[in-house]
Amino acid sequence: MKPLQTGLALAVTVALFYSFCSLIDVLWPEQFVSFMDALFHGMDFRAPQSVTPHPWRDYFSALIVVALCAFIVGALFAALYRALDRVRLHRSLRYG
């Protein structure tokens, strides 16, 4: 597993998912808030909901932050995976 490729793959995946969720929120805000309420076990997301639409810069700044965090997590995961793959964590079993 290569750290840069894994980090990039996770960053792109998270960015696409974030964009999809943002699009759903713009197209169907009531249904999206109801879904979020159910997803988070009844937390009320209607109270912080704004009447005015969010500016595009908020979307892009959040997109950059989540993609960057995902890249770091993916790269760290792959680096740790490679490092632990070289370490012998158990004794080999001998039969007979």
HELIX and SHEET records of a PDB file:
HELIX    1   1 PRO A    3  LEU A   27  1                                  25    
HELIX    2   2 PRO A   29  LEU A   39  1                                  11    
HELIX    3   3 TRP A   56  ARG A   86  1                                  31    
END                                                                             
